[in-house]
Amino acid sequence: MTSRFKTLFSPFRLRGLELPNRLVSTAHGTYMPKGGSQTDQIALYQSAPAAGGVGLIILEATSVHWTAIGGPRLAVAADDDCIPGYAKFF
């Protein structure tokens, strides 16, 4: 590792959260939700960067209000019906 990236794999404190490193997977649309809900396919997809040591994974780009829903293959978290899908990640 060059000195240019000397802190990349060092811990990072973000308010009260301690991240193991500075590698981040940002939210993006995978088009894998079904009816707005998270699926086993997404959980498997996100397990790869987690297994690889990514310090912070921000899940699927998600609509948080019913008026913002972009389509059936985009995630929705507008009510408590989304909780079982997100529970797949813990």
C-alpha positions in Angstrom: 0.0 0.0 0.0 1.4 3.4 -0.9 1.5 6.2 1.6 -1.2 7.9 -0.4 -3.7 5.5 1.0 -2.2 5.0 4.5 -5.5 5.6 6.4 -7.8 3.7 4.0 -7.8 0.6 6.2 -7.6 2.3 9.5 -10.7 2.7 11.8 -12.8 5.8 11.4 -15.2 7.3 14.0 -18.4 8.9 12.7 -20.2 10.5 15.6 -21.0 7.5 17.8 -20.2 4.9 15.2 -16.8 3.2 14.9 -16.1 2.0 11.3 -13.4 -0.6 10.9 -12.0 1.2 7.8 -12.9 3.9 5.3 -14.3 1.7 2.5 -17.9 2.6 1.7 -20.5 1.0 -0.6 -23.0 3.7 -1.4 -26.7 3.3 -1.9 -27.6 2.5 -5.5 -30.6 1.0 -7.3 -30.1 -2.7 -8.0 -33.6 -3.1 -9.3 -33.8 -6.3 -7.2 -36.6 -5.4 -4.9 -40.0 -7.1 -5.5 -43.0 -4.9 -4.9 -40.9 -2.4 -3.1 -39.5 -5.0 -0.6 -36.0 -6.1 0.0 -35.3 -9.7 -1.2 -33.0 -12.6 -0.5 -31.3 -11.7 -3.8 -30.3 -8.2 -2.4 -29.1 -9.7 0.8 -26.9 -12.1 -1.1 -25.7 -9.2 -3.3 -24.8 -7.1 -0.3 -23.1 -10.0 1.5 -20.2 -9.9 -1.0 -18.8 -6.4 0.0 -19.5 -7.2 3.6 -17.5 -10.4 3.4 -14.8 -8.4 1.6 -14.4 -6.1 4.6 -16.2 -2.9 3.4 -16.5 -0.7 6.5 -19.9 0.8 5.7 -22.6 -0.4 3.4 -25.5 1.9 2.6 -28.4 -0.3 1.3 -30.6 0.1 -1.7 -31.7 3.6 -2.8 -35.2 3.8 -1.2 -38.3 5.9 -1.5 -39.5 6.9 2.0 -42.9 8.3 1.0 -45.6 6.8 -1.2 -45.6 9.8 -3.5 -41.9 9.2 -4.4 -42.2 5.6 -5.6 -40.3 5.2 -8.8 -41.5 1.8 -9.8 -42.2 -1.8 -8.7 -38.5 -2.7 -8.8 -37.4 0.1 -6.5 -37.3 -0.2 -2.7 -39.9 1.5 -0.6 -39.7 2.2 3.2 -42.9 4.3 3.6 -44.4 2.2 6.4 -43.6 -0.7 8.8 -44.3 -3.2 6.0 -40.6 -2.8 5.0 -39.2 -4.1 8.3 -39.2 -7.8 7.5 -37.2 -7.1 4.3 -34.6 -5.1 6.1 -34.3 -7.7 8.8 -32.6 -9.9 6.3 -29.5 -7.8 6.7 -29.0 -8.3 10.4 
